[in-house]
Amino acid sequence: MSHFSTVQTELRDRQALVEALTDLGHPPAEGELTVRGYRGQSVVADLAIRQDSGADIGFRWNAETGCYELVADLDLWRQPVPVERFLARLNQRYALRAILAASTEEGFQVMEQRQHVDGTIELVVSRWDG
Amino acid sequence: MAQRTIRFQIRPDGRVEELVEGVSGAGCEPLTERIEHRLGTVQQRRSTSEAFAALPLEAPQGQPLSQHSPA
């Protein structure tokens, strides 16, 4: 049955997350990494964006939720946008990357991709079924 | 041959609305399941025929928005 559905994005797929961060100008380091925060305190993360300020941005896999979550010392947040906005942008870019990858795997072609004035990305994929 | 088209609206906050067009039967599930597996929890799902049929009946079927206000 044809359907219409709404999905709230969660960061579940590592490849799509790495691509999304790279798209946004923050190519992450991968591996078991130390994320630095206030006065040299640190936590271990799976992805890290090094910051000159010494306060890194990391992403850590949470096995309970099955999602990556941001780890950073928010008192030292020095990005041009607040952390909520940073995450919203990341979620949007992640969703685009995840959908593009899944569509290609299932044999769909991108027919259209454009950005609307309200910031929404519209993506149309199509496939002929015999 | 039938063309299957899926239209996505990816909102600035990361919410994704997905509209599957031109599909009959159970064939639309593999891609959307694969996508939803990577993306997250489906908050709402309805068939497109229901969605379109609901349009002209908007007024009488509308849910009162004040429903959740404290009594």
N, CA and C atoms of all chains as a GROMACS GRO file, in nm:
protein
  603
    1MET      N    1   0.084  -0.120   0.000
    1MET     CA    2   0.000   0.000   0.000
    1MET      C    3   0.088   0.125   0.000
    2SER      N    4   0.055   0.217  -0.085
    2SER     CA    5   0.125   0.346  -0.083
    2SER      C    6   0.104   0.410   0.054
    3HIS      N    7   0.203   0.483   0.097
    3HIS     CA    8   0.183   0.544   0.227
    3HIS      C    9   0.262   0.673   0.242
    4PHE      N   10   0.225   0.744   0.342
    4PHE     CA   11   0.290   0.869   0.379
    4PHE      C   12   0.337   0.850   0.521
    5SER      N   13   0.466   0.874   0.545
    5SER     CA   14   0.509   0.857   0.683
    5SER      C   15   0.604   0.969   0.724
    6THR      N   16   0.611   0.990   0.853
    6THR     CA   17   0.698   1.093   0.911
    6THR      C   18   0.796   1.024   1.005
    7VAL      N   19   0.925   1.055   0.987
    7VAL     CA   20   1.029   0.990   1.066
    7VAL      C   21   1.111   1.097   1.137
    8GLN      N   22   1.133   1.078   1.265
    8GLN     CA   23   1.222   1.168   1.338
    8GLN      C   24   1.363   1.110   1.331
    9THR      N   25   1.454   1.186   1.273
    9THR     CA   26   1.589   1.135   1.247
    9THR      C   27   1.666   1.105   1.375
   10GLU      N   28   1.730   0.987   1.376
   10GLU     CA   29   1.824   0.951   1.480
   10GLU      C   30   1.954   0.912   1.411
   11LEU      N   31   2.066   0.940   1.476
   11LEU     CA   32   2.197   0.915   1.412
   11LEU      C   33   2.236   0.770   1.435
   12ARG      N   34   2.194   0.680   1.346
   12ARG     CA   35   2.215   0.537   1.367
   12ARG      C   36   2.326   0.479   1.282
   13ASP      N   37   2.354   0.544   1.169
   13ASP     CA   38   2.444   0.486   1.071
   13ASP      C   39   2.575   0.565   1.066
   14ARG      N   40   2.684   0.496   1.094
   14ARG     CA   41   2.813   0.565   1.106
   14ARG      C   42   2.855   0.632   0.976
   15GLN      N   43   2.841   0.560   0.865
   15GLN     CA   44   2.885   0.614   0.737
   15GLN      C   45   2.811   0.744   0.703
   16ALA      N   46   2.680   0.741   0.721
   16ALA     CA   47   2.600   0.860   0.690
   16ALA      C   48   2.638   0.976   0.784
   17LEU      N   49   2.670   0.943   0.908
   17LEU     CA   50   2.709   1.046   1.005
   17LEU      C   51   2.843   1.110   0.966
   18VAL      N   52   2.938   1.026   0.926
   18VAL     CA   53   3.069   1.078   0.884
   18VAL      C   54   3.052   1.168   0.761
   19GLU      N   55   2.970   1.124   0.666
   19GLU     CA   56   2.949   1.203   0.545
   19GLU      C   57   2.880   1.335   0.577
   20ALA      N   58   2.782   1.330   0.667
   20ALA     CA   59   2.709   1.452   0.703
   20ALA      C   60   2.802   1.552   0.770
   21LEU      N   61   2.886   1.506   0.862
   21LEU     CA   62   2.980   1.596   0.929
   21LEU      C   63   3.078   1.656   0.829
   22THR      N   64   3.123   1.574   0.734
   22THR     CA   65   3.215   1.622   0.631
   22THR      C   66   3.147   1.727   0.544
   23ASP      N   67   3.021   1.702   0.506
   23ASP     CA   68   2.944   1.800   0.428
   23ASP      C   69   2.939   1.935   0.499
   24LEU      N   70   2.929   1.930   0.631
   24LEU     CA   71   2.914   2.054   0.708
   24LEU      C   72   3.049   2.118   0.741
   25GLY      N   73   3.155   2.063   0.684
   25GLY     CA   74   3.286   2.123   0.703
   25GLY      C   75   3.360   2.074   0.827
   26HIS      N   76   3.315   1.961   0.884
   26HIS     CA   77   3.379   1.906   1.004
   26HIS      C   78   3.418   1.760   0.984
   27PRO      N   79   3.510   1.731   0.893
   27PRO     CA   80   3.546   1.590   0.875
   27PRO      C   81   3.600   1.532   1.006
   28PRO      N   82   3.537   1.426   1.058
   28PRO     CA   83   3.577   1.375   1.189
   28PRO      C   84   3.693   1.276   1.180
   29ALA      N   85   3.770   1.268   1.287
   29ALA     CA   86   3.865   1.158   1.303
   29ALA      C   87   3.787   1.037   1.354
   30GLU      N   88   3.827   0.918   1.312
   30GLU     CA   89   3.755   0.796   1.352
   30GLU      C   90   3.846   0.704   1.430
   31GLY      N   91   3.786   0.628   1.521
   31GLY     CA   92   3.862   0.534   1.602
   31GLY      C   93   3.824   0.553   1.746
   32GLU      N   94   3.903   0.496   1.837
   32GLU     CA   95   3.876   0.519   1.978
   32GLU      C   96   3.950   0.645   2.018
   33LEU      N   97   3.877   0.754   2.034
   33LEU     CA   98   3.939   0.885   2.042
   33LEU      C   99   3.905   0.955   2.172
   34THR      N  100   3.995   1.041   2.211
   34THR     CA  101   3.974   1.120   2.330
   34THR      C  102   3.916   1.256   2.292
   35VAL      N  103   3.807   1.291   2.357
   35VAL     CA  104   3.747   1.423   2.336
   35VAL      C  105   3.783   1.508   2.457
   36ARG      N  106   3.847   1.621   2.429
   36ARG     CA  107   3.897   1.705   2.538
   36ARG      C  108   3.794   1.809   2.580
   37GLY      N  109   3.790   1.836   2.706
   37GLY     CA  110   3.698   1.937   2.758
   37GLY      C  111   3.766   2.025   2.860
   38TYR      N  112   3.688   2.071   2.956
   38TYR     CA  113   3.732   2.168   3.056
   38TYR      C  114   3.853   2.118   3.136
   39ARG      N  115   3.956   2.200   3.145
   39ARG     CA  116   4.076   2.172   3.225
   39ARG      C  117   4.132   2.032   3.201
   40GLY      N  118   4.138   1.997   3.075
   40GLY     CA  119   4.204   1.871   3.041
   40GLY      C  120   4.124   1.746   3.070
   41GLN      N  121   3.999   1.762   3.119
   41GLN     CA  122   3.916   1.643   3.136
   41GLN      C  123   3.883   1.586   2.999
   42SER      N  124   3.859   1.456   2.993
   42SER     CA  125   3.830   1.400   2.861
   42SER      C  126   3.740   1.277   2.871
   43VAL      N  127   3.674   1.246   2.762
   43VAL     CA  128   3.594   1.124   2.751
   43VAL      C  129   3.633   1.056   2.620
   44VAL      N  130   3.602   0.927   2.611
   44VAL     CA  131   3.635   0.852   2.490
   44VAL      C  132   3.515   0.854   2.396
   45ALA      N  133   3.540   0.875   2.268
   45ALA     CA  134   3.432   0.877   2.168
   45ALA      C  135   3.477   0.799   2.045
   46ASP      N  136   3.380   0.774   1.955
   46ASP     CA  137   3.408   0.698   1.833
   46ASP      C  138   3.444   0.788   1.716
   47LEU      N  139   3.394   0.911   1.720
   47LEU     CA  140   3.427   1.010   1.618
   47LEU      C  141   3.463   1.138   1.692
   48ALA      N  142   3.558   1.213   1.640
   48ALA     CA  143   3.593   1.339   1.707
   48ALA      C  144   3.627   1.445   1.605
   49ILE      N  145   3.579   1.566   1.633
   49ILE     CA  146   3.614   1.684   1.553
   49ILE      C  147   3.706   1.766   1.641
   50ARG      N  148   3.830   1.774   1.600
   50ARG     CA  149   3.930   1.848   1.678
   50ARG      C  150   3.905   1.999   1.667
   51GLN      N  151   3.915   2.066   1.779
   51GLN     CA  152   3.899   2.210   1.781
   51GLN      C  153   4.027   2.276   1.832
   52ASP      N  154   4.066   2.386   1.769
   52ASP     CA  155   4.187   2.456   1.811
   52ASP      C  156   4.176   2.505   1.956
   53SER      N  157   4.052   2.533   1.997
   53SER     CA  158   4.030   2.583   2.133
   53SER      C  159   4.062   2.477   2.238
   54GLY      N  160   4.072   2.350   2.197
   54GLY     CA  161   4.097   2.243   2.293
   54GLY      C  162   3.970   2.176   2.339
   55ALA      N  163   3.854   2.231   2.304
   55ALA     CA  164   3.726   2.169   2.340
   55ALA      C  165   3.672   2.098   2.216
   56ASP      N  166   3.692   1.969   2.210
   56ASP     CA  167   3.655   1.893   2.091
   56ASP      C  168   3.506   1.858   2.091
   57ILE      N  169   3.458   1.817   1.973
   57ILE     CA  170   3.321   1.768   1.960
   57ILE      C  171   3.330   1.621   1.922
   58GLY      N  172   3.267   1.537   2.002
   58GLY     CA  173   3.275   1.393   1.975
   58GLY      C  174   3.138   1.332   1.955
   59PHE      N  175   3.138   1.211   1.899
   59PHE     CA  176   3.015   1.132   1.888
   59PHE      C  177   3.046   0.993   1.941
   60ARG      N  178   2.958   0.947   2.027
   60ARG     CA  179   2.980   0.820   2.095
   60ARG      C  180   2.862   0.728   2.066
   61TRP      N  181   2.891   0.603   2.037
   61TRP     CA  182   2.787   0.504   2.010
   61TRP      C  183   2.722   0.464   2.141
   62ASN      N  184   2.590   0.474   2.146
   62ASN     CA  185   2.515   0.429   2.264
   62ASN      C  186   2.445   0.298   2.228
   63ALA      N  187   2.494   0.188   2.282
   63ALA     CA  188   2.443   0.056   2.243
   63ALA      C  189   2.299   0.037   2.290
   64GLU      N  190   2.261   0.106   2.398
   64GLU     CA  191   2.124   0.091   2.449
   64GLU      C  192   2.021   0.151   2.354
   65THR      N  193   2.051   0.270   2.304
   65THR     CA  194   1.955   0.337   2.215
   65THR      C  195   1.981   0.303   2.069
   66GLY      N  196   2.100   0.250   2.038
   66GLY     CA  197   2.133   0.221   1.900
   66GLY      C  198   2.158   0.346   1.818
   67CYS      N  199   2.204   0.452   1.886
   67CYS     CA  200   2.227   0.580   1.818
   67CYS      C  201   2.361   0.638   1.862
   68TYR      N  202   2.416   0.722   1.774
   68TYR     CA  203   2.532   0.802   1.814
   68TYR      C  204   2.480   0.926   1.886
   69GLU      N  205   2.556   0.967   1.989
   69GLU     CA  206   2.516   1.088   2.060
   69GLU      C  207   2.636   1.182   2.072
   70LEU      N  208   2.605   1.309   2.074
   70LEU     CA  209   2.710   1.409   2.080
   70LEU      C  210   2.768   1.417   2.220
   71VAL      N  211   2.901   1.421   2.228
   71VAL     CA  212   2.966   1.446   2.356
   71VAL      C  213   3.058   1.566   2.339
   72ALA      N  214   3.040   1.664   2.423
   72ALA     CA  215   3.122   1.784   2.415
   72ALA      C  216   3.107   1.859   2.547
   73ASP      N  217   3.204   1.938   2.578
   73ASP     CA  218   3.192   2.024   2.695
   73ASP      C  219   3.117   2.150   2.652
   74LEU      N  220   2.988   2.155   2.686
   74LEU     CA  221   2.903   2.261   2.632
   74LEU      C  222   2.939   2.400   2.688
   75ASP      N  223   3.006   2.402   2.804
   75ASP     CA  224   3.050   2.531   2.856
   75ASP      C  225   3.158   2.592   2.767
   76LEU      N  226   3.223   2.506   2.690
   76LEU     CA  227   3.331   2.554   2.603
   76LEU      C  228   3.288   2.555   2.456
   77TRP      N  229   3.157   2.546   2.432
   77TRP     CA  230   3.106   2.544   2.295
   77TRP      C  231   3.138   2.676   2.226
   78ARG      N  232   3.215   2.671   2.117
   78ARG     CA  233   3.257   2.796   2.049
   78ARG      C  234   3.220   2.795   1.901
   79GLN      N  235   3.122   2.714   1.864
   79GLN     CA  236   3.080   2.710   1.724
   79GLN      C  237   2.998   2.836   1.691
   80PRO      N  238   2.992   2.873   1.563
   80PRO     CA  239   2.913   2.992   1.526
   80PRO      C  240   2.763   2.975   1.551
   81VAL      N  241   2.715   2.854   1.565
   81VAL     CA  242   2.573   2.834   1.594
   81VAL      C  243   2.560   2.757   1.725
   82PRO      N  244   2.449   2.778   1.798
   82PRO     CA  245   2.428   2.703   1.923
   82PRO      C  246   2.422   2.552   1.896
   83VAL      N  247   2.442   2.476   2.001
   83VAL     CA  248   2.450   2.330   1.984
   83VAL      C  249   2.321   2.271   1.928
   84GLU      N  250   2.205   2.328   1.966
   84GLU     CA  251   2.076   2.277   1.916
   84GLU      C  252   2.068   2.294   1.764
   85ARG      N  253   2.114   2.410   1.718
   85ARG     CA  254   2.111   2.439   1.574
   85ARG      C  255   2.211   2.350   1.500
   86PHE      N  256   2.327   2.331   1.562
   86PHE     CA  257   2.430   2.244   1.505
   86PHE      C  258   2.374   2.102   1.485
   87LEU      N  259   2.303   2.053   1.587
   87LEU     CA  260   2.247   1.918   1.580
   87LEU      C  261   2.133   1.909   1.478
   88ALA      N  262   2.052   2.015   1.469
   88ALA     CA  263   1.943   2.016   1.372
   88ALA      C  264   1.999   2.007   1.230
   89ARG      N  265   2.100   2.090   1.202
   89ARG     CA  266   2.164   2.087   1.070
   89ARG      C  267   2.224   1.951   1.041
   90LEU      N  268   2.287   1.896   1.144
   90LEU     CA  269   2.350   1.765   1.127
   90LEU      C  270   2.245   1.659   1.098
   91ASN      N  271   2.133   1.664   1.172
   91ASN     CA  272   2.026   1.566   1.149
   91ASN      C  273   1.973   1.574   1.006
   92GLN      N  274   1.958   1.696   0.956
   92GLN     CA  275   1.906   1.711   0.820
   92GLN      C  276   2.004   1.653   0.718
   93ARG      N  277   2.130   1.685   0.736
   93ARG     CA  278   2.232   1.637   0.642
   93ARG      C  279   2.246   1.485   0.653
   94TYR      N  280   2.239   1.436   0.775
   94TYR     CA  281   2.246   1.291   0.798
   94TYR      C  282   2.130   1.220   0.728
   95ALA      N  283   2.011   1.277   0.742
   95ALA     CA  284   1.893   1.216   0.679
   95ALA      C  285   1.912   1.210   0.528
   96LEU      N  286   1.963   1.317   0.468
   96LEU     CA  287   1.986   1.319   0.324
   96LEU      C  288   2.085   1.210   0.285
   97ARG      N  289   2.196   1.200   0.357
   97ARG     CA  290   2.298   1.099   0.325
   97ARG      C  291   2.244   0.958   0.342
   98ALA      N  292   2.168   0.935   0.448
   98ALA     CA  293   2.115   0.801   0.475
   98ALA      C  294   2.015   0.761   0.366
   99ILE      N  295   1.931   0.856   0.325
   99ILE     CA  296   1.830   0.826   0.223
   99ILE      C  297   1.898   0.802   0.088
  100LEU      N  298   1.998   0.883   0.054
  100LEU     CA  299   2.068   0.865  -0.073
  100LEU      C  300   2.134   0.727  -0.078
  101ALA      N  301   2.199   0.688   0.031
  101ALA     CA  302   2.268   0.558   0.033
  101ALA      C  303   2.168   0.443   0.021
  102ALA      N  304   2.060   0.449   0.097
  102ALA     CA  305   1.961   0.341   0.094
  102ALA      C  306   1.892   0.334  -0.042
  103SER      N  307   1.865   0.449  -0.102
  103SER     CA  308   1.798   0.452  -0.232
  103SER      C  309   1.885   0.387  -0.339
  104THR      N  310   2.015   0.420  -0.338
  104THR     CA  311   2.107   0.363  -0.436
  104THR      C  312   2.115   0.212  -0.418
  105GLU      N  313   2.123   0.167  -0.293
  105GLU     CA  314   2.129   0.023  -0.267
  105GLU      C  315   2.007  -0.049  -0.320
  106GLU      N  316   1.892   0.017  -0.318
  106GLU     CA  317   1.769  -0.046  -0.364
  106GLU      C  318   1.742  -0.019  -0.512
  107GLY      N  319   1.840   0.040  -0.581
  107GLY     CA  320   1.828   0.058  -0.726
  107GLY      C  321   1.748   0.180  -0.769
  108PHE      N  322   1.729   0.275  -0.679
  108PHE     CA  323   1.658   0.398  -0.715
  108PHE      C  324   1.755   0.502  -0.769
  109GLN      N  325   1.706   0.587  -0.858
  109GLN     CA  326   1.786   0.698  -0.910
  109GLN      C  327   1.730   0.829  -0.859
  110VAL      N  328   1.819   0.924  -0.836
  110VAL     CA  329   1.774   1.056  -0.791
  110VAL      C  330   1.721   1.133  -0.911
  111MET      N  331   1.596   1.172  -0.907
  111MET     CA  332   1.534   1.248  -1.016
  111MET      C  333   1.544   1.398  -0.990
  112GLU      N  334   1.544   1.433  -0.864
  112GLU     CA  335   1.539   1.574  -0.830
  112GLU      C  336   1.591   1.593  -0.688
  113GLN      N  337   1.669   1.700  -0.670
  113GLN     CA  338   1.711   1.736  -0.534
  113GLN      C  339   1.721   1.887  -0.530
  114ARG      N  340   1.642   1.948  -0.444
  114ARG     CA  341   1.651   2.094  -0.435
  114ARG      C  342   1.620   2.142  -0.294
  115GLN      N  343   1.667   2.262  -0.268
  115GLN     CA  344   1.648   2.321  -0.136
  115GLN      C  345   1.544   2.431  -0.145
  116HIS      N  346   1.445   2.427  -0.057
  116HIS     CA  347   1.341   2.529  -0.056
  116HIS      C  348   1.385   2.647   0.030
  117VAL      N  349   1.314   2.759   0.015
  117VAL     CA  350   1.351   2.879   0.092
  117VAL      C  351   1.340   2.858   0.242
  118ASP      N  352   1.251   2.769   0.285
  118ASP     CA  353   1.238   2.745   0.430
  118ASP      C  354   1.346   2.650   0.482
  119GLY      N  355   1.439   2.608   0.394
  119GLY     CA  356   1.547   2.521   0.437
  119GLY      C  357   1.521   2.373   0.414
  120THR      N  358   1.396   2.339   0.379
  120THR     CA  359   1.364   2.199   0.352
  120THR      C  360   1.436   2.150   0.227
  121ILE      N  361   1.493   2.030   0.234
  121ILE     CA  362   1.552   1.966   0.116
  121ILE      C  363   1.448   1.869   0.060
  122GLU      N  364   1.416   1.887  -0.066
  122GLU     CA  365   1.322   1.795  -0.131
  122GLU      C  366   1.402   1.699  -0.218
  123LEU      N  367   1.375   1.571  -0.205
  123LEU     CA  368   1.447   1.470  -0.279
  123LEU      C  369   1.346   1.374  -0.342
  124VAL      N  370   1.359   1.352  -0.471
  124VAL     CA  371   1.269   1.260  -0.540
  124VAL      C  372   1.352   1.149  -0.601
  125VAL      N  373   1.321   1.023  -0.566
  125VAL     CA  374   1.392   0.910  -0.623
  125VAL      C  375   1.290   0.820  -0.693
  126SER      N  376   1.340   0.749  -0.794
  126SER     CA  377   1.246   0.674  -0.876
  126SER      C  378   1.312   0.546  -0.929
  127ARG      N  379   1.227   0.446  -0.957
  127ARG     CA  380   1.277   0.319  -1.010
  127ARG      C  381   1.167   0.257  -1.096
  128TRP      N  382   1.209   0.192  -1.204
  128TRP     CA  383   1.114   0.118  -1.286
  128TRP      C  384   1.113  -0.026  -1.240
  129ASP      N  385   0.995  -0.078  -1.212
  129ASP     CA  386   0.982  -0.217  -1.171
  129ASP      C  387   0.916  -0.297  -1.281
  130GLY      N  388   0.983  -0.404  -1.322
  130GLY     CA  389   0.926  -0.488  -1.428
  130GLY      C  390   0.826  -0.586  -1.372
  131MET      N  391   0.581  -0.269  -1.685
  131MET     CA  392   0.673  -0.185  -1.607
  131MET      C  393   0.594  -0.078  -1.532
  132ALA      N  394   0.627  -0.060  -1.408
  132ALA     CA  395   0.560   0.044  -1.330
  132ALA      C  396   0.667   0.131  -1.267
  133GLN      N  397   0.644   0.260  -1.268
  133GLN     CA  398   0.742   0.349  -1.206
  133GLN      C  399   0.706   0.371  -1.060
  134ARG      N  400   0.805   0.351  -0.978
  134ARG     CA  401   0.784   0.373  -0.835
  134ARG      C  402   0.862   0.498  -0.795
  135THR      N  403   0.795   0.591  -0.736
  135THR     CA  404   0.859   0.719  -0.701
  135THR      C  405   0.839   0.745  -0.552
  136ILE      N  406   0.945   0.788  -0.488
  136ILE     CA  407   0.935   0.827  -0.348
  136ILE      C  408   0.983   0.970  -0.334
  137ARG      N  409   0.902   1.049  -0.269
  137ARG     CA  410   0.928   1.192  -0.253
  137ARG      C  411   0.957   1.218  -0.106
  138PHE      N  412   1.073   1.276  -0.079
  138PHE     CA  413   1.112   1.304   0.060
  138PHE      C  414   1.118   1.455   0.083
  139GLN      N  415   1.065   1.498   0.195
  139GLN     CA  416   1.084   1.635   0.241
  139GLN      C  417   1.168   1.624   0.368
  140ILE      N  418   1.292   1.674   0.361
  140ILE     CA  419   1.381   1.666   0.477
  140ILE      C  420   1.383   1.804   0.541
  141ARG      N  421   1.318   1.816   0.654
  141ARG     CA  422   1.300   1.946   0.718
  141ARG      C  423   1.429   1.994   0.783
  142PRO      N  424   1.441   2.125   0.806
  142PRO     CA  425   1.566   2.179   0.864
  142PRO      C  426   1.598   2.122   1.003
  143ASP      N  427   1.499   2.066   1.072
  143ASP     CA  428   1.527   2.007   1.203
  143ASP      C  429   1.556   1.858   1.192
  144GLY      N  430   1.559   1.805   1.069
  144GLY     CA  431   1.592   1.665   1.051
  144GLY      C  432   1.471   1.573   1.041
  145ARG      N  433   1.350   1.628   1.060
  145ARG     CA  434   1.230   1.547   1.042
  145ARG      C  435   1.215   1.512   0.894
  146VAL      N  436   1.176   1.390   0.865
  146VAL     CA  437   1.163   1.348   0.726
  146VAL      C  438   1.019   1.307   0.698
  147GLU      N  439   0.961   1.364   0.593
  147GLU     CA  440   0.829   1.321   0.547
  147GLU      C  441   0.849   1.248   0.416
  148GLU      N  442   0.787   1.134   0.406
  148GLU     CA  443   0.811   1.045   0.293
  148GLU      C  444   0.678   1.012   0.228
  149LEU      N  445   0.670   1.033   0.099
  149LEU     CA  446   0.547   1.001   0.027
  149LEU      C  447   0.580   0.902  -0.084
  150VAL      N  448   0.521   0.785  -0.076
  150VAL     CA  449   0.545   0.681  -0.176
  150VAL      C  450   0.434   0.689  -0.280
  151GLU      N  451   0.473   0.701  -0.407
  151GLU     CA  452   0.374   0.717  -0.514
  151GLU      C  453   0.380   0.599  -0.609
  152GLY      N  454   0.268   0.573  -0.672
  152GLY     CA  455   0.262   0.478  -0.782
  152GLY      C  456   0.294   0.336  -0.745
  153VAL      N  457   0.256   0.294  -0.629
  153VAL     CA  458   0.283   0.158  -0.586
  153VAL      C  459   0.153   0.092  -0.544
  154SER      N  460   0.138  -0.033  -0.586
  154SER     CA  461   0.025  -0.108  -0.532
  154SER      C  462   0.080  -0.237  -0.475
  155GLY      N  463   0.008  -0.295  -0.383
  155GLY     CA  464   0.053  -0.419  -0.320
  155GLY      C  465   0.159  -0.392  -0.215
  156ALA      N  466   0.232  -0.496  -0.177
  156ALA     CA  467   0.326  -0.485  -0.067
  156ALA      C  468   0.463  -0.439  -0.112
  157GLY      N  469   0.479  -0.406  -0.240
  157GLY     CA  470   0.610  -0.381  -0.297
  157GLY      C  471   0.683  -0.258  -0.246
  158CYS      N  472   0.613  -0.168  -0.177
  158CYS     CA  473   0.679  -0.044  -0.140
  158CYS      C  474   0.762  -0.060  -0.013
  159GLU      N  475   0.754  -0.173   0.053
  159GLU     CA  476   0.815  -0.180   0.184
  159GLU      C  477   0.969  -0.188   0.190
  160PRO      N  478   1.038  -0.262   0.100
  160PRO     CA  479   1.183  -0.281   0.122
  160PRO      C  480   1.263  -0.151   0.132
  161LEU      N  481   1.240  -0.056   0.042
  161LEU     CA  482   1.320   0.066   0.048
  161LEU      C  483   1.285   0.149   0.171
  162THR      N  484   1.156   0.165   0.193
  162THR     CA  485   1.119   0.250   0.307
  162THR      C  486   1.163   0.187   0.438
  163GLU      N  487   1.160   0.054   0.445
  163GLU     CA  488   1.208  -0.009   0.568
  163GLU      C  489   1.357   0.010   0.586
  164ARG      N  490   1.430  -0.001   0.475
  164ARG     CA  491   1.574   0.016   0.480
  164ARG      C  492   1.610   0.158   0.524
  165ILE      N  493   1.535   0.253   0.472
  165ILE     CA  494   1.559   0.393   0.507
  165ILE      C  495   1.521   0.418   0.652
  166GLU      N  496   1.404   0.368   0.690
  166GLU     CA  497   1.358   0.394   0.825
  166GLU      C  498   1.449   0.327   0.929
  167HIS      N  499   1.510   0.214   0.889
  167HIS     CA  500   1.604   0.146   0.978
  167HIS      C  501   1.723   0.236   1.010
  168ARG      N  502   1.770   0.312   0.911
  168ARG     CA  503   1.885   0.399   0.933
  168ARG      C  504   1.847   0.531   0.995
  169LEU      N  505   1.723   0.572   0.970
  169LEU     CA  506   1.685   0.708   1.006
  169LEU      C  507   1.626   0.718   1.144
  170GLY      N  508   1.532   0.631   1.174
  170GLY     CA  509   1.472   0.644   1.306
  170GLY      C  510   1.330   0.598   1.312
  171THR      N  511   1.266   0.640   1.416
  171THR     CA  512   1.134   0.592   1.448
  171THR      C  513   1.028   0.659   1.362
  172VAL      N  514   0.940   0.579   1.305
  172VAL     CA  515   0.830   0.635   1.228
  172VAL      C  516   0.727   0.689   1.326
  173GLN      N  517   0.696   0.818   1.311
  173GLN     CA  518   0.602   0.880   1.405
  173GLN      C  519   0.460   0.866   1.357
  174GLN      N  520   0.445   0.861   1.226
  174GLN     CA  521   0.309   0.862   1.172
  174GLN      C  522   0.314   0.792   1.037
  175ARG      N  523   0.214   0.710   1.008
  175ARG     CA  524   0.207   0.647   0.878
  175ARG      C  525   0.060   0.632   0.839
  176ARG      N  526   0.030   0.668   0.716
  176ARG     CA  527  -0.108   0.649   0.671
  176ARG      C  528  -0.104   0.623   0.521
  177SER      N  529  -0.204   0.560   0.470
  177SER     CA  530  -0.207   0.533   0.327
  177SER      C  531  -0.241   0.662   0.254
  178THR      N  532  -0.188   0.676   0.131
  178THR     CA  533  -0.210   0.801   0.059
  178THR      C  534  -0.357   0.818   0.023
  179SER      N  535  -0.428   0.708  -0.004
  179SER     CA  536  -0.569   0.722  -0.040
  179SER      C  537  -0.646   0.784   0.077
  180GLU      N  538  -0.613   0.742   0.196
  180GLU     CA  539  -0.676   0.802   0.314
  180GLU      C  540  -0.640   0.949   0.323
  181ALA      N  541  -0.514   0.980   0.292
  181ALA     CA  542  -0.468   1.118   0.305
  181ALA      C  543  -0.545   1.209   0.210
  182PHE      N  544  -0.564   1.164   0.085
  182PHE     CA  545  -0.633   1.249  -0.011
  182PHE      C  546  -0.783   1.254   0.018
  183ALA      N  547  -0.839   1.141   0.057
  183ALA     CA  548  -0.982   1.138   0.083
  183ALA      C  549  -1.019   1.231   0.198
  184ALA      N  550  -0.922   1.251   0.288
  184ALA     CA  551  -0.952   1.332   0.406
  184ALA      C  552  -0.962   1.481   0.373
  185LEU      N  553  -0.906   1.523   0.259
  185LEU     CA  554  -0.897   1.667   0.232
  185LEU      C  555  -1.031   1.739   0.230
  186PRO      N  556  -1.128   1.694   0.148
  186PRO     CA  557  -1.252   1.772   0.140
  186PRO      C  558  -1.334   1.765   0.269
  187LEU      N  559  -1.302   1.671   0.355
  187LEU     CA  560  -1.380   1.656   0.478
  187LEU      C  561  -1.312   1.724   0.596
  188GLU      N  562  -1.217   1.810   0.561
  188GLU     CA  563  -1.132   1.870   0.665
  188GLU      C  564  -1.212   1.930   0.781
  189ALA      N  565  -1.311   2.013   0.747
  189ALA     CA  566  -1.381   2.084   0.854
  189ALA      C  567  -1.456   1.991   0.950
  190PRO      N  568  -1.547   1.905   0.899
  190PRO     CA  569  -1.621   1.822   0.994
  190PRO      C  570  -1.534   1.720   1.068
  191GLN      N  571  -1.422   1.676   1.003
  191GLN     CA  572  -1.340   1.573   1.067
  191GLN      C  573  -1.229   1.630   1.151
  192GLY      N  574  -1.209   1.762   1.147
  192GLY     CA  575  -1.096   1.823   1.216
  192GLY      C  576  -1.100   1.794   1.366
  193GLN      N  577  -0.982   1.764   1.419
  193GLN     CA  578  -0.973   1.741   1.562
  193GLN      C  579  -0.968   1.877   1.632
  194PRO      N  580  -1.047   1.898   1.733
  194PRO     CA  581  -1.038   2.026   1.803
  194PRO      C  582  -0.901   2.040   1.869
  195LEU      N  583  -0.834   2.153   1.843
  195LEU     CA  584  -0.699   2.171   1.893
  195LEU      C  585  -0.697   2.195   2.044
  196SER      N  586  -0.811   2.235   2.096
  196SER     CA  587  -0.815   2.267   2.239
  196SER      C  588  -0.830   2.140   2.324
  197GLN      N  589  -0.829   2.024   2.256
  197GLN     CA  590  -0.854   1.898   2.325
  197GLN      C  591  -0.764   1.876   2.447
  198HIS      N  592  -0.637   1.922   2.435
  198HIS     CA  593  -0.541   1.890   2.541
  198HIS      C  594  -0.529   2.001   2.645
  199SER      N  595  -0.606   2.107   2.628
  199SER     CA  596  -0.595   2.214   2.726
  199SER      C  597  -0.655   2.169   2.860
  200PRO      N  598  -0.603   2.219   2.970
  200PRO     CA  599  -0.652   2.174   3.100
  200PRO      C  600  -0.800   2.207   3.119
  201ALA      N  601  -0.871   2.118   3.183
  201ALA     CA  602  -1.014   2.136   3.203
  201ALA      C  603  -1.040   2.246   3.304
   0.00000   0.00000   0.00000
